[in-house]
Amino acid sequence: MRFKHRAPAVATAFALALLAGCAGSSGTAGTAGTAPQPGGGTAAGSASTGGSTFRGKDLVISAGCTVPASRPATVWVRGFDPSTWNKVASVEFTLPAQVVIDKRDREELSALYSLCAENLPHEEPAGGTATSDAAFGPRVRQLFDRDFTKLAVVTADDRTGARHVGYVDLAGKFTDLTGDGDGFTTTPKEQDALFAPDGESVWFTHLDAARRQHIASRATSGTHQITEQWAGEPPTSLDNILLLGGSPLRGLLGPGPRFSPDGKRVADFVSGQGRSVTPVTASGPPTTAGLLRLPDFECEPSGWVDNHTLLCAHNRTSPDAKHLNNFWTVDVDRLRPADSSETTDGAGPDLLPVTDRKNLPLAVSPDGKHLLFRSVQGKVEQPYVTALTPGAQPQQIATQDAATALGYGDVVLEWR
């Protein structure tokens, strides 16, 4: 689901003033705070409030980017307490000049493009959408290690065509994991750098001399030797991205893979099959063995409530749509193969009241009981939280820092 709405600065300021005055007392909406500073207003490695570390639970985390003409690009990460929506942690990365943010030969080399494209000169995301609407949260999350002390990046040498993967730390130091190699060798074409969850390796894709695509990894310690994870013909779609998940860790290629919490299943569009749920058995494109199609064509897989329940967002604009502007869940265990005589869509009722608002899901709480989402009303985008119970009344988030970051500014990475 991608929106084209963007609030002008005056309208945005007015909307935030309304947010501050309309806060509820349910515990999901907070009190207006101080105005946020660009990039979180913090120096590299420092915290805006509450210490420099990102605690392991009770935290909603978002990221943003700025690419000013007169100084290096920066990426910030912010943590918000979901009981008050106060900002409790913030760090900032300064990107060295060799780090690739824009496209090369019309190709997106890093998820940093999804995060930063809105701020690049002469570029904007597909369809004119805002960065925070178009970026894929789980993929941007995997740019960082677990504690947000390192950021996986790609560099490019426009003279030789070489592309390297590595990471930047909070001091702005770049560590090149690819290296230059020795002798008469193939020019490295490594891209799509993502951190493994334990932070001990960076995964990526690369092309060999025969134009076969690979998924591989390099350890962040030692000699950084390459470990191949998968090789094969590139998927037919140009929109595929790399995402990591499962146990043992796998790298999947698809338009927007959504791993279940236990990593055993993934929901995504599968070529020739449509939107489906498939088991995670190996790296590479999703397997069709054990595939279960989603019979509801309005469903855009948008996360998981638990290991058995998929969250759907409406992705069709037809006048006879059943779930217009809404969210609902699907019991994946009730799905059946296409040749089964016991087919059922397993769909639950709509979760939101029926309105004319357009709504974008952002993150499910770790206990599966609440959903953070962005709601578009005219040209104003606002963040809300709702209980994942049909008929529950969404609660608007009013704390000003959170309303800015989660409402129309940052990409929401996770709720933990």
C-alpha positions, 0 to 999 in steps of 0.5 A: 500500500503506497500513498502520495499524500504529503502534508505541507509545512503549515498544514503539518504544524497545524495538525500537530497543534491539533494532535497536542490538544486532542490527546486521549487518556487511554495510555496509548496517546501522550502529551505534547512534548518539545519540537523535534530537531532535524535528525533527532537533534543529537550528536553521533552516538548520543541520546536525546533522552534516557541514555544512549542504548536501545532497550530490548523491550517496550520500544517503538523504533523508527529511522529517518535520513537527510541528504543536505547539499552542504554536509554529509548525509546522516541517518538517525534512529529514535526509540519511543516508549509506547506507554507515553510515546516519549522519545527515550533513545536516539542515535545518528550515523554520519555517512562517508562520501563513498556510501551509495544512497542514490541509484546506479544505472537505475538500480537500487543498490541499498535499502538506504535508497528507500529510506533517503530517496525523498531527500535526494536531488532530482529523485523521488520514490516511485509514484511520487510517494513519501519515503516513509510510505514507500519504504519497507520497514523490515528491510530498513530495520536489517540495515542495522545491528541489534543495538543500532551501533552499526549500519550496513552500507554499499559503496560504489567505484564509478571508474571500475564499476566495483561495488563493495559491502561493509558497515559504518559505526557511530563515529562515522568509520567505514569498514570495507568487508569486500576488500580489493582482492588479489590478482586478475579477478572479477570485479566485485558486484556486491549490494543489498547489504543487510545485518544478520540479527546477531550482528556478526555478519553482513548478508548481500547479493552479488552477480558472478561473471556469468550473470548468475545471482548469489546470496552470500555473507561476510563475517564482521570479524576475521578476514571477512571471507565470503560465504555463499548461501544461494546461487541461481538465475535472478528472479524474473521480477525487477522489484525483488528485495533481499530479506533475512529470517528463519532459523537457521538464518535464510535470505529470501528474494521477493517483492516484500517478504513478511516472515512469521515471528518464528521464521518458519513461514513467509507471506509474499507475492510468488510469481505465477501463484499470486499472494501466498504463504510458503514454508521457509526451507532455504535461501533464494526465491520462495519455494512453491512446495507447500504453498498456500494461496491467499484467496482474498485478492484484496489482502496485502500481507503486512505483518503477522499477529502471531505464528498462525495469524497474518495481518492484511491491509487493503490493496485494491481500489475497486468500488466493490471492495470488501475491506476498503481502507481497512485491516483484517487477519487471516488464520493461515492454518485454515488455508488449504491447497488449491486442489483441496475440497475444503477451501476457506479464506480463514479471514476475520472481520475488519478491525477498524471502523468504516471511514474514508481514511486511507490507512497504512499498517506500521508495526504489531506489538510483540504480544500481538494485541495492538497495531500501530498504523498511519492514517491519511485524512486529506493531506494530513498523516497521523499515527494511531494505535488500535487494539487488534480487536474488531470494533476497537476505537483507534487512539491518536498519538499526540506526543509531538516527537512521536506524532512527527516521526511516526505520523509522516516523517520516519520509517517505523522499524519495529515494535519490541 
